[in-house]
Amino acid sequence: MTTPVFDPERSLGWRDGPLDGITCLLRCVEAVLRSRGYGPIDVARCLGGELDLLGRDMALEFPGCRLGWRFADHGAQNWPFVVERVGAGEPVIIMPDLYHYPGSYYEGLYHYHDHAVLAVGWDPGSETLAVLDTLAPPDEGYRRELPKTPQLVASCTRVTRVEVTAEADRRPSRDYAAEQIERHTATVAADARALRRLLDSFAAAGMDGVTARAVNLLVLGHLQPLLFLFGSSIDADADARLLDVRRAALSAATKAGWFGRALIVGHNDHVDPAPHYRRALTIAPGMLDALDNLADAMSRAGGDARVSVERADAADAALHTRFREIVHICYSSPSEAIP
C-alpha cells in the first residue's frame, strides 16, 4: 500500500474540484482505496451498493468497507489512537469538531461536524500531523501540515480507520446493474416521493439555519454521492438500456449538487439567509424530477417502479429518521451527539 494522495487524474469524477460527485469524507475513503490498488469502478462499487437514498448513512457502512467511528466528547480521548495508527503508516479519517479545528470556517463559532480530512503522516520530532483536506490549496496537493496544538487535539472528536471488508466487485455491468435495478427501482421511486413531500413542506413553511444545513448534508452528503456512485459503477460500454440508467443517475446527482450548492449560499449569509433558502427550494423540483426520470429508466431496464402504500409510508419514516440523525450527529453540541 502506498501513501494516499488526492490526485484529480486518478480520482473518480474529479473535474472541477475534489467534491465533484462525492463528499470530502468519501474522497478520503477513495484515497485509501486507491492506495490499495482500486480502480475507479472498483471504488464506485465498494462505496455505492444498496440504492437506498434515504435509509443509507454514507458515513458508515459500504459494500466493500466500513468506517468504525470512535466518538469522544473531547478529542484528547482519540488523539493517542490517531498518532499511533498514523505513525504506524495507517491513514486515519478525522471528522473534526470545527469549533476547534485550526483554520476552520466555524472555528470558535459552532460545534459542527460536516467536514472530514485524512491524516496520512505524523512527524514525532516536530509533532506535526499531515492531512489531506479538500479545502487545502490545490497547488500543495490538498495537503496541510498541522502542528500539534491544544486546539488540534481537541478537534479530534470523531475518527476512524478504513476497514476493507470484501474483495473488489468486478462483475460485468449487466450483472451488477441488473441486481441493483431489480432490488431498488421501487425504492428510488418511493424515496423520490418522500423527498418531494418533505421539500414541499419546507417551501411552504420555510427553514431555519440548522434545518437548511441538515437538508444540505442529506442532499450533498448522502443523496448526491449515492446517485453518482451508482451511475459511475456502470461501465461506459454497457448496453443501451443500462447506459440510459447511468445517464439518468448521473443527471440526478448533478441536479442534487445544484440544489445543495444553492443552499450553501444561504449558509454563507449570516445576516439574512432565509431568502437564499427560499430560492434554493425553487431548484429542488429539478432534482426531484431527475429522480423520477431515474426510476423510469430503471423500469425500462427491467425494474418495477410500483410503490405500495406500505413502501411509501416506510420511505417517509426513513427520511424523517435520517433527517433527525443528521441534526443530532452533525449539529448538536459534542456531549449531546455521543450515541
N, C-alpha and C positions, 0 to 999 in steps of 0.2 A: 504493500500500500504506500502511495506517495503522499506528501503533504497536500491537503486540499487547497484549491485556489478558486477564486471567482474569475472564470475565463469566458468571456462572451462567445468566443469561437467554438467552444466545446459545450456550451450550456444550452438547455432546452428552451427554444423560442426567444432567446435573448437577442433583441434587435435594437430597440430604442433605449433600453435600460434594464437593470437587473430584476425589476419587478414585472417584466413582460410575462403575463400569463400566470405566474405563481407568486408566492409571498416571499418575504425575507426569510421566514422560517424554512420554507421548502427549498429555497435557494441554498440554505446551509446544509440541509439533508442531501440535496443533489450533489453538492461539492464533495461530501463524504463518499457518496456512492460512486461518483466519477473517479475519485482517487482509488477506488477498489475495482476499476475496470468496467463500469457500467456504461453502455451507450445510451443515446437519447431515448429510444423506445424502451429500453430496459428501465430507465429512470421513470418514464411515464407510467409503466405498468406496475413498478414497485410502489409508487406513491398513489396511483389512481384507484383502480379496483372498484369496489361497490359504488354504483352511481346513485347514492342516496344523498340528495342535495341538501337535506335539512337535518338528518339524523347523524351524519358523519361529523366527527371532530377531526379536522385536518391538522391537528397539532399533536396527535396521539398515536393511533393505530393505522397501519397501512398493510397492504397485501404482502409486502416483502420485507418490512422492517417495523420497528416500534420505537417509540420515544418514552423511556421510563422516567418521567419527570420527578425531580426532587424539589418539593416545595418547602420553603422556610420562611419564617416571619422576618428574619434578618439574614442578609447574605453571608454573614460570618459563619453561619452554620454550614453553608455549602462551599465556602472558599477552599478548605482543605481538599475536598473532592476535585474541584476544578484544577488546582495546582498539581495534585497527584496524577490525575489522568492525563492532562495536557503535558505535564513534564515527562510522562512515560510514552508520549507520542500518539495518544489517542485524542482526537478533537472532541470538544465539548460544546454543545449549543447552550447559550445563555439567553434567556428571556428576561432582561434586567428590569428592575424597578426603576422606571425612568425618572423618578424623583431624585434618585442618587446618581444615575449613570452619567459619567463625565461627558459633557457636550450635548446631552440630550435636549430636544426641543421642549421637554416638560421638566427639565432639571429645576428642583426647588419649588415646583408648582403642584404636580399631581402624581399620585402613586399609580401610574398606568403601566400596563404590561401588554403592549401591542407592537413590539419590535423584537427582533432576535438577531444575534451575532454568533459567529462560530469562532471559538477560541482554538487556535492552531499552534501556538508556541508559548513557552514560558522560559524566560531567562532568569535563573535564580540569582545570578550575580547582580544584575541591575534591578531585579524584581519587577520585570516588565512582562505584561501579557500581550501577545499578538492576537488580534482578532480580525476576521473577515466581516465586513459590515457593508451592506448595500448602500448606506449613506456616506461611506468614506469616499475620498477623491478617487475617480477612475484612474487618473494618471499615477496613482500609488497602488494600483492593483486592488482597490477597495479594501485596503489593509490599514489597520491602525495599531500603533504601539501604545499601550496604556500602562503607565507606571502604577504600581500598587499604591493606592491611597485608601483612606477610610471610606470614601465615597464609592470607589470601585468595589471594594469588598462588600459594602452594604447593599450594592445593587444586585448581587448575585442570588436573588431570592428564588429563581426558577432555573434549574439547569438540568441537562440530560445528555447522555451519550446516545449514539445511533446504533441500535442493535439490529443487525440483519437477521431475519427470521426465516427466509425462504430463498431458494435459488431464483435467479432472474427468469421471468416468464418470456420465453421466446417462441411461443406458438405462432403459427400463421395468423394473420389478421382475421381471416374468415372464421377461425375457431375462437379466437379471443373475443372479437366483437360480437359474434353470434351469441355467446354466453351472456354478455352484458345486455344485449338487446332483449333476449328472452326474459332475463330476470328483472330488468329495470325500466322498460318502456312505460308501464303504468305508474311506476314510482316517479319518473320525470313529469308525467302529466299531472299527477296529484300534487307534487311539490310546487309546480308552476301555479296551480290554482291557489294553494295555500299562501304562497308569496304574494300573489295578486291581492288576495283579501287583506293581508296584513298591511301591505303598502298603500292600498286604497284607504284603509282606516287612518294611516298616518297622514295621507294627503288631506283628509277631512279634518283631523284633529290637530295636526302639527306635531313636531318632535322637539324635545329638549336636547341639550348637548350630549348627554350620556346615551340617550336613545339613538341619536343620529350616529354616534360613534359605534354603537353596537350593531346598527344596521350596516354601517360601512365595513366593519370587521366580518360580519356574516357574509357580505357580498364579495369583498376582496380577499378575505382570509379563508373562506370555505367554498362558496359557490363558484366564483370565477376559476380558482385553480382546479377544482374537480372537473369542471367542463373542459378546461384547457388540457388537462392530463388525459381525459377520455379521448378528445379529438387527436391528441398527439400520439396516443397508443395505437392508432390505426395507420398502417403503412400507406405511403403515398401511392403505391402501386396496387392497392386493394381494388375490388370490383366496384362498379359504378354506384350501386346502392350503398355500399359502405363508405365510399367517398362522399356521398351526399350526407351521410351521418357525420362523418369527420368535419365537413364544412359547416354543418349546422351547429355542431358542438363548439367549434372554434369561433363561429359568429356569435353565439350566445355568450361565450367567455369574453369576447371583445366588448359586447354591449354591457355586460356586467361591469367590466372595467370602466367604461364611460360613466356609468351611474355612480360607482364608488368614488371615482375621482371628482365628480361633481359635488359629492358630499364633503370631500376634503376641503374644498373651497370654503364651505361654511365653518369647518373646524378652525381654519386659519383667520377667521374674522372674530376676534374676541369681543367686539363691541355689539354687533347685531348679526348673529349667524342665521337667524330664522328665515330671512328672505332667500338666502342661498340654499337652505334646506328645501324650501318650497319649490325653488327652481329645479333642484336636483330630482325631486319627486316627479317632475314632468318628464324626466328622461327614463324613469323606471319602466313605463309601458313598452319601450323598445326592447329592453331586456326580457320582459315577460313574454312578449310576442315571439322573441327568438327562442325562448324555452318551449313554447307551443310548437314552433317550427321543428325543433329538435325531436319532440315526441312524435310529430308527424313523419319525419324522416326515419325514425326508428321503427315506426309502424310499417312503412313501405319496405323496410329491410327485414320484416318478419316478426316484429314485436306486436304486442297487444296494448293499446293505449286506453282501453276502457277502465274507468275508475269507479269502483263501487262506493257506496255511501260510507262503508266502514273504512276503506282506504283513505277517502277524503278526510274523514274525521281524524284518522291516525296521523295524516300529514299535518293537519292543523296543530295537533297536540305536540308532534315532534318539533315543529317550528317554534312554538312558544317555549318549549323546554330548552331548545338550543339557544334561543334568544336570552332567556334568563341566565343560562350558564355563562354566556359571553359577558353579560353585565357583571355577574358575580366574580368571575375569574379575572377579567381584564381591567375592570373599572371600579373595583371595590378597594378599600384600604387593605394593606398586606395581611393583617390578622383576620379580617373578615373573609379573605379569599382562600384561606387554608381549608382544604376539604375536611 
